Amino acid sequence: MGLYKNLFKQTAIYGLATVFPRMMSFFLVPLYTELLPKEEYGKVTVIFAYMIFFNVMLAYGMETAFFRFYNKETDKKNVVETAMISVFWSTILFLIPALIFRKTLAYYSEIDVQYVTYSIWILALDALVVIPFSKLRANQRPMFYAIIKMGNVTINLILNIFFLVFLPKLAVNPDSFFSTIYFENFQIGYIFVSLVVSSLATFIALSSDYLKVSWHFDFDLWKRMMRYGLPILVAGIAFAINEQFDKILLGKLLPKNIADSEVGVYSACYKLGLFMVLFRTAYTLGIEPFFFSHADKDNATQTYATVTKYFVIFGSFIMLGVIVFADLFKSVMIRDSSYWEAMKVVPLIILANFFLGIYTNLSVWYKLIDKTYIGAWISIVGAVVTLVLNFLLIPQYSYMGSAIATISAYGSMMLISYFMGQKHYPIPYDKKKIGGYLGLSIVFSIVSFYCFRENYFVGATLLILFLYFIYHNEKETLARIMNRKPT
């Protein structure tokens, strides 16, 4: 029992450290959308999208390779040092040329050079802590890991509030210290200054690992780690395309006079999908260890089928609930009503994230048979769907085309994984019930949002009907759990 208790404790702490930064978006989105014009918010979103791509490339699968070889090799110190030295020098090889050619990068990305400079430093600092963070997890130090992770986002949040809300008021007196650090119309700059400071603080907190390195580099080990990590890099790039490339393409394919504004409103309303993202993320953190721990059980496939069914039940209810009350959530998260024009994408984005969550469940088969490269290929298919549909639809339908591309990409990944999985590792999913819950929640969501939007009497009625549908189909299971016979 001690082993499972420790596993649950660590999973809970790592889960909090992962979910907490996403929860901070609840505070930053209202702040940004209230204080930034939608054109400026669009610029910030595009920069963040580029940064996610570079984050993936600067890690180049070394984090996952580190865990694989740390548990496999007897000389663990050698693994730590080889991985750390590799990431250190690759980061330096990125940092110096990027700073030298930052004006060129700014020209081709159409981003102000000062924001490019800030982004380069943030990317470098974040890359340098990839292996120190991995080492904390490998050495089972979840509490320190969580403190550093949550400290990073807390510093970022506090600085954002200070720079964007309080500094303009404190700088009213021209003789005060605050007036010397206040620059008018520098809101985007303050957002990136906050990120630089929080990333620097994280690096300082973990920098002792670099001071302890003896700088011994095992080239043969490094080659094996790279062979393991590069396919993960490909999958990471494909995933980043599915997640972020639509914002970049909106900025490129739309007329210049509306591009930033369209990206801004789309990105703000896209954030309402965060509720489904939080559910999916928290679930994934707990379920992957569970899947592997049950792989050798006689009833493993039935267990996986049951878990997937209940994921769909809870996810369907969350999706319907968020869509029914989406216009209430928008008033809290998106303060400026000029952003609300993109609310029509919200049901598509929430459903897309739900499809991604279902795909996570369905993907267990290729992990259990040690064919993880199949996951990379499925992600690539999703990326191709994303790119093709964005190029085709954005010129005519703007961000609605991007939303259609997103749901199509994740939907195709979900279906491909299901059909391939049933061929290679059959799992007896209850297709009738899963399809019923998913289909009914989609129909009710469409009716509520597109036919009776902001009619909360109708929305609440649909939620109650859906709950009754769940009870009607699951009452025998509920009765067994409660040790009561169904009526």
N, C-alpha and C positions, 0 to 999 in steps of 0.2 A: 504493500500500500504506500510505503514511503516513496518508492520510485514514481508512482502515478501522481502522488501529491506534489512532488517536486516538479514533475512535468507540467501539471496543471498550473502551478504557481508561476513557472517560467513563461509558459504560453500566455498567461494573463498579463504578465508584466510586459512582454514583448508586444502583445496585442495593444496594450494601452499606449506604448511608445510609438506604435504605428498609426493607431487611430487618432491619437491626440493631435498630431499636426494637421490632419484633415479636418478635425473639429474646429481648429483655429480659423479655418476658412469661413466658418459661420460669422466670425467677427471681422475678418478682413474684407469680405465681399461687401457687406453693408458700408464699411468705411470707404472703400474705393469707389463704389457706385454712387455714394452721396457726395464725395468731394472731387471726383474726377469726371470731366465730360466723357461721354461715351467714346469719342475719338481717342482720347488719351488712354482710357482703359483698354481699348483695342490694341494700342501700341504695346502696353505692358504685357498683354496676353500673348502677342506674337513673340516678344522677347522670351517669355517663359517657355513657349513652345520650342523655340530653338535651343534653349538651355537644357531641356529634357533630352533632346537628341544628343547633345554633347555630353551630358551626364552618362548616358549609356555607353557612348564611345570611349570616354575616358576611363571607365571601369573595365571595358572590353572583356566581360565575363570572368574577371580575375577573382571577384568576390565568391562566386559559386565554386570556381576551381580551388580557391583557398580551402573552403570547407571540405571539398572532396579529398584533397591531398593531406589536409591536416589530420583527418581521421584515418587515412590510409597509410601514411608514412610513419616510420618509427621516429625519425628525427624531426620533431615538430618545430623546433627552433629554426631549422633550415627552411622549412616551408614558410614560416612567418617572415623571415628575412628576405628570402627570394621574392615573395609576393610584394613585400613592402618596397624593396629596392626597385622592382619592376614598375610599380605604380608611381613611385617618386620620380624616376627618370622620364617616364612617359609623360608625366604631368609637366615637368620642366621643359621637355621637348615641345609640348603644346603651348605652355605659357609664354616663352620667349618669342617664338615666331608670331603668335597671336597678338602680342603687344606691339611688336614691330610693324605688323601689317594690319593693325586695328582699323586704320582709315579705309583700307581696301575692303575689309570685312564689312565695315559700316556702309560703304558704297553699294556693294552687291546685295546686302540684306536690307538696305533702305532703312537702317536704324541709326539714330544719332550716335556719333562716335563715343561720346561720354558714357552712354548706356552700354555700348559694346565693351568699353574698358571695364566698367563695373562687373559686367557679366563674365568676362574672362577671369577676373580675380575670384569671383564666387565659384566658378566651375573648378578652378585650380584648387582652391581651399577644400571644396567638397570632395574632390577626387583624392586628396591626400589623407582623408580620414576613412576611406573605404576599408582598408585593411585593419587599422586600429579598431574600428567598430566590429569588424568580423572577428577579430581576436577576442574581444570582450564576450561575444556570443559563444565562441569556441571554448573559452575558459569558464563558461557558465557564470557570468557576472551580469545577470539581467538588470539588477537594480541600478548599477552604475551606468549601464547602457541607456536605460530609460531616463535617468536623470539628465544625461547629456543631451539626448534627443529632445526631451521636453524643454530643457533649458534653452536649446537653440530656437525653438519656435516661440517660446515665451519672450526671449530677448527681441526677436524680430517683431512680435506683436506690440510690445511696449514701445519700441522705437518708432514703429509706424504711427501709433497713437500720438506719441510726443511730437514727432516731426510734422504730421499732417493736421493735428487738432490743436495742440497746445502751443507749439512754437510760433505760429503766426500771431497769436494773442500776446505771448510774452515778448515778442519783438517789436511791439508797438512803440515802446520807449527807445528812441534811437541811440541813447547813451548806455543801454544795457548790454551785457555780454551776449544775450540771446539774439540781438539784432545783428551781431557779427557773424552768426552761423545761419542766419535766415536769408534765403534767396527767393525772391518772388517768382512764381510760375515754375517752381522746381519740384513739383510734387512727385513726378516719376523718378527724379534723381534721388529724393529722400527714400522712396521705396527700395531702391537698389543700394543705397548707403546702409539701410537697415539690414539688408541681406548680407552685405559685406561684413558688417560688424558681428552679426550672429554667426556667420561661417568662420570668421577669424577667432571668435571666442571658443567655438567648438574645436578648431584646430589646436589652439593653445591648451585646452583641457586634455587633449589626447597626444600632444607633441612629445611627451616623455617616451613614447614608444620609439620615436626616431632617434632619441638620444641614447637609447639602449642598444640600437642595432650595431652589430660589428661589421656590417657592410660586406658580409660574405654572400656571394651570388652563385647559386648552383645552376649553371646554364642548361644542363641536361634535364633537371627538374623543371626549369622554366619552360622548356620546349614542350614537355608533357602537359604542363598546366595550360599553356597556350592552345595546344590541340584540343584540350577539354573545354576551354573557355570560349574559343572563337565561335562555335555554333550557338552558344548562348548569347554572344554579341549579336549575331544575325537575328535571333529570335527577339532580342531586346529592341533592336532597331525596327523590326516589323511591328512590334507592340507599340512603340512610340509613334509610328506612322498612324496606326489605328486610333491612338489616343489624341494626338496633337496636330497632325499634319493638315487637318481641315482648316485650322485657324490660319496657318501659314498660307495655304492656297487661297483662302478667302481674300487675304491681303494682296495676293499676286494676280488673281484672275478677275477681280472686280475693278471698276473704274476708280482711279486714284481719289476722286473727290468724295467717294462714299465708302471706300474699303475699310478704313480704320473704324468708322462708325458701325458698320455692319459686323465687323469682328467683335467690337465692344458689346453690342447688345446680345449677340449670339453667345459670347463667352459668359456673360453675366447670367443669362437664363439657363445656360448649360450647367451652371453651378447648382441649380435646384435638383439635379440628379445626384447630388452629394449624399442624400439620404440613402439611396440604393447602394452607392459606393461604400458607405460606412457599413451597411449590413453585409455586403459582399466581402469586404476586407476582413471584418471581424470573424465572419464565418470561415473564410479561407484559412486564416491563421490557426484556427482550432481543428479544422477538419482534415487537413493534410496529414498531420501526425496520426490521427485516428484511422484514416484509410490504410496507412502503412502498417499500423499495429494490428489491424484485423486481416491483413492479406493472407495469413496462413490458417485462418479459421475456416471450418467446414461450411459455415453459412455466410461467408464473406460477401458473395455476390448479392444475396438477398438483403444483407445489411446495407450495402451500397445503394441498392434500389430504394429501400425504405428511407434512407437519409436524403436521397435526391428528391423523393416525393415531398418530404416535409420541408425541404428547402424551397421548393416551388410553392407550397402552401403559404409559408411565411412571406416569401418574396412577392407573391401575387397580392397578398393583403397589403403589404407595405406599398407596393406600386399603386394600387387602387387608392389607398389612403392619401398618398402624396399628391396624386393627380386630382383627386376630389378637392383637396384643400390647397392646391398649388397657388391660387391667387391670394390666399392668406399668407402663405410662406413668402411670396414675392414681396409683400408689403414690409416684411421684417428684414429680409435679406437684401432686397434691391430697392433702396429708398427713392431713387430718382425714377419717376414714371416714364421718362423718355426711353429707358431700357426695356420697358415692358412689351414693346412691339414684337419681340422675338419669343414671347411666351408660347406661341404655337408649336415650338420645337420641343417643349418640355416633356410631353408624353412619349415622344420618340426617343429622347435621350434616356429617360428612365427605363423604358422597355429595353433599349440597347444595353444598358448596364445590367439589367436582369438577365438578358441573354448571355452576357459575359459570365455572370455568376453561375448559370446553368452549365455553360461550357466548362467552367472550373470543376464542377461535379463530374461531368461526363469524361473529362480528361484523365481520370484516375487510371483508366485501362492502360494507356501507353506508358505511364509511370511505373505501374506494377510489373509490366513485362520488359522493362528496361529499354524502351524504344523512345526515349525523350526527343530524339531528333524529329519524330513525327509531329510533336508539338510545334517545333520550329517551322516545319513546312505548313502546318495549318495556319500559324500566325502570318506566314508569308502570303498565303492565299487571301487572308483577311486584309492584309496591307494592299494587295493588288486590287481587291474590290474597292477599298477606300480610295485609292488613287484614281482608278478609272471613273468611278461614279462622281467623285469631286470634280474632276476635269470636265465631265460631261454635263453635270447639273448646276454647278456654281454659276456659270455665265447667265443662265436663264432663271434659276430659282434662288440664287444667293445662299444664305445660311440654311434655308430649308433643304437645299440639295445636299449640304454637308450633313445634316441630321439624318437624311435618308441614307446617305453613304455609311454613316456610323452604324445604324441599325441593320443595314444589309451586311456589313462586314462581320459584326458579331453574330448575327443570325446564321450566316453561312458557316462560320467557325463552329457554332453549336451543332448544326445539322451534320457537317462533315465528321465531327468527332463522334456523334451518335452512331452514324451508319458504319464508320470504320471500326468503332469499338464493338459493335454487335457482331462484326465479322471476326475480330481477333480475340476478344475477351467478352463473351456474351454476359450481359447482366439483365435479369428479369424485371425491367422497369414496368411499373404499372402505367402503361401508356394511356389507358382510358381515363384514369383519375388525373394523372399529370396533365394530359391534354385538356381535360375538363376544367381544372383550376386555372390553367394558363389562358385557355380560350375565353372563359367567362370573365376573368379579370380584365382581359384586353377589351372585350365587348363593352363591359361596364365602364371602363376608362374612357373609351371613345364616346359613349353616350353622355357621360358626365361632363367631359371637357368640351367636346365639340358641339353638343346639342343642348345641354343644360348648364353651361359654364356659370359658376358663381351662384347657382341655385343649390344651396347646401341642404335643403330639405330632400331634393332628389338624390344628391350625392350621398348623404347619410343613409337614405333608404337603400341605395345600391350597396353600400358597405354592409348594412345589416343583412340584406339578402345574401350577400356573398358569405358572411359569417355563418348564416343558417345553412348554406350549401356545404360549407366545410363540416359543420356539425352533423348534418344528415349523412354525409359520406364517411365520416370518421368516428361516429358515436360509439361503435363497438370498440375501437382502439381506446377512445377516451374512457369508456366504461371499464376496460381492463386496467387502465392506469389508476383509476379511482376506485377499483374493486367494487364496481356497481354494475348491475345488468342494465343493458339499454332498454329503454321503455318503448 
